[in-house]
Amino acid sequence: MKWLELCISFVTIAVIQVQCRPLATQRTNIRQITTIQDLQFSVDPWTLETLSRFQLDFRLSHDVKRIRFGLKPSSYDANSDADAQHLDVDESDDFNDIPKNPILLFTGDAFLFDSESRSWRKAGWSRIMVDPLRPFLFEGVFALDDDHYHVLLDSSYRKIRLAGEPSPPKSGSSHMVVWSQPAVIENDLVNDDL
């Protein structure tokens, strides 16, 4: 009898899991992008390792304000054996192994430089990942005064860019593209499958 109850419980759980899939959300359209300029590290970027603590200063190309990340190692391990599931535009699932190259993950606070008081003001948080083979480039997210920003390499941004969204500036080398949540427009598409 216990075995039958266990089977019924398992089938019930399986049915619930099938019926309780997450709501599909439509990607928002990006209206404006900017790039990271005047990037400065408090340490030699070639010496970064998983336990590094450092500061990263930069400005956005459309702004004169200096931004600083006070970074420390993240407790999340991206180098473990794991799979990533990507949901494509047509909602087809695509399972890929996470690349086994050593990615460095950092987390910390985000600061803005106040030119009047000549001091740094804590304005939010930051989460970045750095490829040690190209340490002058990073991808991630950060928040400043409740506005959320996304950072991608220009090559990654070109892969996700939708028709009508801004193209990153062309240059001879890789650079980082940034956009903020206020710089997006909600997509009017409705998912009829829900």
Stockholm file with secondary structure:
# STOCKHOLM 1.0

chainA/1-194         MKWLELCISFVTIAVIQVQCRPLATQRTNIRQITTIQDLQFSVDPWTLETLSRFQLDFRLSHDVKRIRFGLKPSSYDANSDADAQHLDVDESDDFNDIPKNPILLFTGDAFLFDSESRSWRKAGWSRIMVDPLRPFLFEGVFALDDDHYHVLLDSSYRKIRLAGEPSPPKSGSSHMVVWSQPAVIENDLVNDDL
#=GR chainA/1-194 SS CHHHHHHHHHHHHHHHHHHCCCCCCCCCEECCCEEEEEEEESSCGGGCCTTCCEEEEEEETTCCCEEEEEEEECSCCTTSSCEEEEECTTCCEEEEECCCSCCEEEEEEEEEEETTTTEEEEEEEEEEEECTTSTTCEEEEEEETTEEEEEEEHHHHHHHCCTTSCCCCCCSSCCEEEEEGGGEECCCCCCTTC
#=GC SS_cons         CHHHHHHHHHHHHHHHHHHCCCCCCCCCEECCCEEEEEEEESSCGGGCCTTCCEEEEEEETTCCCEEEEEEEECSCCTTSSCEEEEECTTCCEEEEECCCSCCEEEEEEEEEEETTTTEEEEEEEEEEEECTTSTTCEEEEEEETTEEEEEEEHHHHHHHCCTTSCCCCCCSSCCEEEEEGGGEECCCCCCTTC
//
